Amino acid sequence: MPANRPTDAATPAEHRGHRPREARSPGSRTLRRTLTAAVVLPLLAFAATSCGYGSQAKDDTQNVAKGKPIDDLSEVKVGYFPNLTHGTALVGLEKGILQKELGGTQITPSTFNAGPAEIEALVSKSIDIGFIGPSPAINGYTKSAGKGLRIISGAASGGVKLVVNPDKIQSKDDVKGKTIATPQLGNTQDVAFLNWVSEQGWKVDAQSGKGDVSVVRTDNKIMPDAYKSGSFDGAWVPEPTASKLVDEGAKVLLDEKDLWPDEQFVNANIVVSQSFLKAHPKVVEAFLRGTVKTNAWIAENPDAAKAAANDRLARDSGKALPAKVIDPAWKSIEFTDDPLAATLDAQAQHAVKAGLLKRPDLGGIYDLELLNQVLQDESQPGVHDSGLGTD
């Protein structure tokens, strides 16, 4: 395996996830038992967004409850980002696929701009289910001592790139000595970049961002303007930010998927409050049936799905993405039910190596039983938890 690939990730066959949940490897169990629960959360102080626990997503005719409520529950509160990596939520809401499976249980959606705020909303019961990246999920789980949430499905893989100013950086070696932006200290992309830097043999202090490469943490929203002003020489960022920077003249130097076996790594999961999962498993199962059907529809109708996602973005944020941005961005994201559990475990270990996280015990972070039941009902192969599921 090349030096820049995670050595602790699963094999390509394992990443596709056709091993049942019970089939856990002894190595995974051993790793689980050796990890401790202490966590450092430098990035994830649970600060709410300016809109409290999130912004209420705008109502639309595709998301009106019809029929009998499931479990006599009138409402399920769902959080997501108005971001392409949360395309399952965007498309599922816009096309009414999620609401159809919930019947008379009304989906109340809320949008968030940052993972910590969404995790806080989940813990405080302001939302019940959420689409979220791996780093906030890991931190939310460990901060609650394994009692706050479960990952119940995957959502997206890929869609992360290192884009650079071609006048300053022509090769990977040129990155040394330059200033590179990431979205947030300790977020998923920040951890990935710090790990990549380490594998080049370069040194960077994770907290200050100073070293052989200067790392500046910059909100995705302001990155295009910051790039135009010359504030940084490149950025390790998710879509559509990467394509927005390319539209400003940047070039793609590296696609993160090329660093992973089978070109897959988790970029978004679906999480649920443990208390909600225990109280309303039928509602959670119906929601997962909706996400599985949404992902299948996306795969069968890529252009229509892209348009639906953009319509939802316009509804939520007031502005759709231009074709020159959404077209390349959409192509780089894979929407998947598989949580790609081994890659989440690898990302946690990368955060530990960077000094951003003390070794967490991720045992029990996954509960894929309902998802695998839905997949079986849909005649699709099951997925596995890489030894990190509930017993």
PLY file of the C-alpha trace (Angstrom):
ply
format ascii 1.0
element vertex 391
property float x
property float y
property float z
element edge 390
property int vertex1
property int vertex2
end_header
0.00 0.00 0.00
1.37 3.47 -0.83
2.68 5.45 2.09
-0.08 8.03 1.83
-2.86 5.52 2.32
-4.22 4.79 5.80
-2.58 1.55 6.88
-5.37 0.74 9.33
-8.24 0.93 6.86
-10.21 -2.04 5.62
-9.58 -3.90 2.39
-11.63 -2.91 -0.67
-13.90 -5.92 -0.25
-14.57 -5.01 3.37
-15.38 -1.45 2.42
-18.20 -2.64 0.19
-19.67 -4.12 3.32
-21.25 -7.47 2.50
-20.28 -9.11 5.77
-23.13 -9.39 8.30
-22.94 -7.29 11.44
-22.17 -10.28 13.65
-19.03 -11.15 11.73
-16.53 -9.00 13.62
-12.84 -9.42 13.24
-10.76 -10.37 16.29
-8.39 -7.51 15.47
-11.21 -4.99 15.67
-12.32 -6.38 19.03
-8.76 -6.17 20.34
-8.42 -2.57 19.18
-11.72 -1.70 20.81
-10.66 -3.08 24.16
-7.35 -1.20 24.09
-8.91 2.20 23.47
-9.84 4.49 26.36
-12.75 6.85 26.61
-10.91 10.10 27.37
-11.40 12.72 24.67
-9.92 16.08 23.82
-12.36 18.31 21.99
-10.38 21.32 20.83
-12.70 22.09 17.97
-16.00 20.89 19.22
-17.04 23.10 22.06
-20.76 22.76 21.68
-21.46 26.25 20.38
-24.85 26.79 18.78
-25.23 28.61 15.50
-26.59 32.12 15.33
-30.00 30.57 14.77
-29.95 28.64 18.03
-30.06 24.92 17.40
-30.43 25.34 13.66
-32.61 27.07 11.14
-36.06 25.75 10.44
-36.07 24.45 6.89
-38.77 25.98 4.74
-41.98 24.05 4.31
-43.00 22.62 0.97
-45.81 20.56 -0.46
-43.64 17.44 -0.81
-43.36 17.09 2.96
-46.88 17.01 4.33
-47.79 14.09 6.58
-50.52 11.85 5.20
-52.08 8.82 6.80
-51.71 7.30 10.25
-48.73 8.35 12.39
-46.18 5.61 13.11
-46.12 4.65 16.79
-48.67 7.43 17.31
-45.76 9.86 16.93
-46.89 13.09 15.29
-43.43 14.48 14.49
-39.82 13.45 13.85
-37.24 16.24 13.89
-34.45 15.85 11.32
-31.24 17.87 11.04
-28.94 18.27 8.05
-26.59 20.73 6.35
-27.61 22.62 3.19
-24.58 20.98 1.60
-24.14 18.57 -1.31
-22.57 15.88 0.89
-25.96 15.73 2.62
-27.57 15.08 -0.75
-29.64 12.17 0.58
-31.46 14.61 2.85
-31.73 17.28 0.14
-33.16 14.92 -2.47
-35.25 12.85 -0.06
-36.97 15.97 1.25
-37.32 17.71 -2.10
-38.86 14.67 -3.80
-41.00 13.72 -0.81
-39.45 10.22 -0.59
-38.64 10.49 3.11
-42.04 11.86 4.09
-43.85 9.19 2.10
-42.24 6.46 4.22
-43.10 8.31 7.44
-46.79 8.57 6.50
-48.67 10.51 9.16
-45.54 11.23 11.19
-44.53 14.70 10.05
-40.88 15.40 9.26
-39.78 18.70 10.76
-36.44 19.57 9.14
-33.79 21.93 10.48
-30.57 23.03 8.81
-27.20 23.54 10.49
-23.93 25.15 9.51
-21.65 23.23 11.89
-21.44 19.73 13.33
-21.06 20.79 16.99
-24.34 22.69 16.89
-26.14 19.75 15.32
-24.74 17.33 17.91
-25.85 19.66 20.69
-29.31 19.76 19.14
-29.39 15.96 19.12
-28.29 15.74 22.75
-30.83 18.36 23.82
-33.58 16.58 21.85
-34.11 19.56 19.55
-33.68 17.03 16.74
-34.10 13.25 16.75
-32.15 12.19 13.65
-29.31 13.95 11.86
-27.03 13.81 8.84
-23.51 14.62 10.02
-19.81 14.11 9.31
-17.64 11.48 11.01
-15.64 13.78 13.31
-18.67 15.38 15.01
-20.25 11.92 15.33
-17.11 10.53 16.98
-16.82 13.48 19.34
-20.51 13.48 20.20
-20.39 9.79 20.99
-17.27 9.95 23.13
-18.25 13.15 24.96
-21.48 11.45 26.04
-19.53 8.36 27.20
-21.21 6.32 24.49
-24.75 7.22 25.56
-25.75 10.08 23.30
-26.09 8.72 19.79
-25.75 5.82 17.39
-24.70 5.84 13.77
-27.48 4.01 11.97
-26.47 4.42 8.32
-23.99 5.86 5.93
-24.90 8.79 3.71
-21.98 9.91 1.54
-18.46 9.02 0.51
-15.88 11.18 -1.23
-16.31 14.76 -2.34
-13.13 16.13 -0.70
-10.19 17.62 -2.61
-6.95 19.51 -2.19
-7.23 22.46 -4.55
-4.35 24.90 -5.02
-3.21 28.09 -6.66
-1.44 26.77 -9.78
0.89 29.78 -9.83
2.32 28.72 -6.47
1.84 24.96 -6.31
2.38 22.57 -9.21
3.13 19.35 -7.32
2.62 17.77 -3.90
6.18 18.67 -2.94
5.36 22.34 -3.50
2.81 22.24 -0.66
5.64 22.37 1.87
6.17 25.93 3.03
2.79 27.08 1.75
-0.42 28.14 3.51
-3.32 25.69 3.22
-6.85 26.27 4.47
-9.15 23.73 6.12
-12.73 24.43 7.27
-12.30 24.11 11.05
-9.78 22.99 13.64
-10.22 19.24 14.11
-13.06 18.85 11.62
-13.05 15.89 9.22
-11.09 17.67 6.47
-8.65 19.23 8.93
-7.82 15.82 10.36
-7.41 14.35 6.87
-5.01 17.11 5.80
-2.93 16.86 8.98
-2.67 13.11 8.46
-1.60 13.59 4.84
1.02 16.16 5.91
2.39 13.70 8.47
2.65 11.00 5.82
4.75 13.34 3.68
7.22 13.49 6.60
6.39 17.12 7.42
5.69 18.50 10.89
2.77 20.74 11.84
1.49 21.66 15.30
-2.18 20.74 15.07
-3.44 23.39 17.48
-1.57 26.40 16.10
-1.35 25.20 12.51
2.31 26.25 12.38
5.10 24.12 10.94
6.41 22.90 7.61
2.99 23.84 6.24
0.88 26.68 7.64
-2.71 25.54 8.25
-5.34 28.27 8.47
-8.85 27.34 9.54
-11.34 29.19 7.36
-15.11 28.83 7.17
-16.28 27.26 3.90
-18.59 30.20 3.29
-15.79 32.74 3.04
-13.18 30.55 1.35
-13.79 31.78 -2.23
-13.29 35.42 -1.22
-10.34 34.50 1.00
-8.73 32.63 -1.88
-9.21 35.58 -4.24
-7.57 37.86 -1.68
-4.52 35.60 -1.48
-5.10 34.55 2.14
-4.00 31.00 1.37
-2.30 29.02 -1.37
-4.61 26.01 -1.36
-7.37 24.31 0.58
-8.37 20.77 1.65
-12.13 21.12 1.43
-15.41 19.32 0.72
-17.71 19.94 -2.17
-19.06 22.28 -3.35
-16.35 24.51 -1.83
-13.66 22.74 -3.85
-15.50 23.41 -7.12
-16.18 27.02 -6.09
-12.43 27.52 -5.64
-11.75 25.89 -9.00
-14.19 28.37 -10.50
-11.97 31.09 -9.01
-8.92 29.69 -10.78
-7.67 26.99 -8.43
-6.68 23.54 -9.69
-7.34 20.13 -8.16
-4.03 18.72 -6.92
-5.39 15.68 -5.09
-8.73 13.92 -4.62
-8.89 12.40 -1.15
-10.65 9.29 -2.42
-7.38 8.30 -4.12
-5.83 7.85 -0.66
-8.34 5.21 0.43
-8.78 1.56 -0.52
-11.58 1.15 -3.05
-11.65 4.97 -3.28
-14.25 5.12 -0.50
-14.29 6.89 2.85
-17.12 8.14 5.00
-17.95 11.82 4.63
-21.46 11.82 6.08
-23.42 9.50 8.37
-26.95 9.34 9.71
-27.12 9.45 13.51
-30.00 9.11 15.94
-30.48 9.93 19.58
-30.24 6.69 21.56
-33.32 7.60 23.56
-35.32 8.20 20.37
-34.08 4.95 18.83
-35.17 3.03 21.91
-38.57 4.73 22.10
-39.44 4.77 18.37
-37.64 2.03 16.41
-40.48 1.79 13.89
-40.12 5.48 13.05
-36.36 5.10 12.65
-36.87 2.05 10.43
-39.33 3.98 8.25
-36.89 6.87 7.97
-34.10 4.50 6.93
-36.41 2.93 4.37
-36.79 6.43 2.98
-33.03 7.08 2.85
-32.36 3.72 1.17
-35.03 4.45 -1.44
-33.66 7.98 -1.89
-30.14 6.72 -2.52
-31.46 4.18 -5.00
-33.40 6.93 -6.80
-30.29 9.13 -6.89
-28.30 6.30 -8.48
-30.99 5.69 -11.09
-31.65 9.37 -11.84
-28.38 11.27 -11.37
-29.31 14.37 -13.35
-32.79 14.67 -11.86
-31.32 14.06 -8.41
-28.75 16.80 -8.92
-31.50 19.19 -9.95
-33.62 18.22 -6.93
-30.67 18.76 -4.58
-30.05 22.18 -6.10
-33.72 23.08 -5.77
-33.57 22.17 -2.09
-30.40 24.21 -1.62
-32.17 27.19 -3.17
-35.12 26.61 -0.84
-32.92 26.36 2.25
-30.24 28.94 1.52
-31.94 31.22 -0.97
-29.44 30.52 -3.74
-28.91 27.60 -6.11
-25.45 26.58 -7.28
-24.45 27.42 -10.88
-23.92 24.51 -13.24
-20.15 25.12 -13.40
-19.99 24.41 -9.65
-22.64 21.76 -9.03
-21.81 19.60 -12.07
-18.24 18.63 -11.05
-19.10 18.65 -7.35
-22.04 16.24 -7.72
-19.97 13.79 -9.77
-17.37 13.49 -7.03
-19.78 12.41 -4.28
-21.06 8.86 -3.83
-24.31 8.50 -1.92
-24.27 5.25 -0.02
-26.13 3.36 2.68
-22.88 1.75 3.79
-21.40 3.65 6.76
-17.90 2.52 5.73
-17.19 1.84 9.39
-13.54 0.90 8.98
-12.81 4.32 7.49
-14.46 6.11 10.42
-12.25 4.09 12.76
-9.23 5.07 10.66
-10.21 8.73 10.77
-10.45 8.57 14.56
-6.94 7.12 14.69
-5.71 9.91 12.40
-7.10 12.46 14.88
-5.31 10.65 17.70
-2.05 10.71 15.74
-2.47 14.43 15.09
-2.91 15.08 18.80
-6.49 16.29 18.43
-8.12 13.32 20.10
-7.20 10.94 22.89
-7.85 7.32 22.06
-11.64 6.90 22.11
-13.61 3.73 22.72
-15.89 3.60 19.70
-17.42 0.29 20.65
-21.19 0.54 20.19
-21.15 3.68 18.05
-22.97 1.76 15.29
-26.37 0.10 15.38
-27.03 -1.19 11.88
-29.73 -3.73 12.69
-32.63 -1.68 11.32
-30.66 -0.63 8.24
-29.75 -4.21 7.44
-33.39 -5.22 7.82
-34.43 -2.51 5.37
-31.68 -3.50 2.94
-32.79 -7.12 3.13
-36.39 -6.08 2.45
-35.14 -4.09 -0.57
-33.13 -7.12 -1.81
-29.86 -5.28 -1.26
-26.72 -6.63 0.45
-26.17 -5.86 4.10
-23.47 -3.63 5.58
-21.16 -4.17 8.56
-19.87 -2.22 11.53
-16.20 -3.36 11.53
-16.54 -4.55 15.11
-17.81 -1.20 16.40
-21.48 -2.09 16.74
-23.75 -2.77 19.66
-23.45 -6.21 21.21
0 1
1 2
2 3
3 4
4 5
5 6
6 7
7 8
8 9
9 10
10 11
11 12
12 13
13 14
14 15
15 16
16 17
17 18
18 19
19 20
20 21
21 22
22 23
23 24
24 25
25 26
26 27
27 28
28 29
29 30
30 31
31 32
32 33
33 34
34 35
35 36
36 37
37 38
38 39
39 40
40 41
41 42
42 43
43 44
44 45
45 46
46 47
47 48
48 49
49 50
50 51
51 52
52 53
53 54
54 55
55 56
56 57
57 58
58 59
59 60
60 61
61 62
62 63
63 64
64 65
65 66
66 67
67 68
68 69
69 70
70 71
71 72
72 73
73 74
74 75
75 76
76 77
77 78
78 79
79 80
80 81
81 82
82 83
83 84
84 85
85 86
86 87
87 88
88 89
89 90
90 91
91 92
92 93
93 94
94 95
95 96
96 97
97 98
98 99
99 100
100 101
101 102
102 103
103 104
104 105
105 106
106 107
107 108
108 109
109 110
110 111
111 112
112 113
113 114
114 115
115 116
116 117
117 118
118 119
119 120
120 121
121 122
122 123
123 124
124 125
125 126
126 127
127 128
128 129
129 130
130 131
131 132
132 133
133 134
134 135
135 136
136 137
137 138
138 139
139 140
140 141
141 142
142 143
143 144
144 145
145 146
146 147
147 148
148 149
149 150
150 151
151 152
152 153
153 154
154 155
155 156
156 157
157 158
158 159
159 160
160 161
161 162
162 163
163 164
164 165
165 166
166 167
167 168
168 169
169 170
170 171
171 172
172 173
173 174
174 175
175 176
176 177
177 178
178 179
179 180
180 181
181 182
182 183
183 184
184 185
185 186
186 187
187 188
188 189
189 190
190 191
191 192
192 193
193 194
194 195
195 196
196 197
197 198
198 199
199 200
200 201
201 202
202 203
203 204
204 205
205 206
206 207
207 208
208 209
209 210
210 211
211 212
212 213
213 214
214 215
215 216
216 217
217 218
218 219
219 220
220 221
221 222
222 223
223 224
224 225
225 226
226 227
227 228
228 229
229 230
230 231
231 232
232 233
233 234
234 235
235 236
236 237
237 238
238 239
239 240
240 241
241 242
242 243
243 244
244 245
245 246
246 247
247 248
248 249
249 250
250 251
251 252
252 253
253 254
254 255
255 256
256 257
257 258
258 259
259 260
260 261
261 262
262 263
263 264
264 265
265 266
266 267
267 268
268 269
269 270
270 271
271 272
272 273
273 274
274 275
275 276
276 277
277 278
278 279
279 280
280 281
281 282
282 283
283 284
284 285
285 286
286 287
287 288
288 289
289 290
290 291
291 292
292 293
293 294
294 295
295 296
296 297
297 298
298 299
299 300
300 301
301 302
302 303
303 304
304 305
305 306
306 307
307 308
308 309
309 310
310 311
311 312
312 313
313 314
314 315
315 316
316 317
317 318
318 319
319 320
320 321
321 322
322 323
323 324
324 325
325 326
326 327
327 328
328 329
329 330
330 331
331 332
332 333
333 334
334 335
335 336
336 337
337 338
338 339
339 340
340 341
341 342
342 343
343 344
344 345
345 346
346 347
347 348
348 349
349 350
350 351
351 352
352 353
353 354
354 355
355 356
356 357
357 358
358 359
359 360
360 361
361 362
362 363
363 364
364 365
365 366
366 367
367 368
368 369
369 370
370 371
371 372
372 373
373 374
374 375
375 376
376 377
377 378
378 379
379 380
380 381
381 382
382 383
383 384
384 385
385 386
386 387
387 388
388 389
389 390
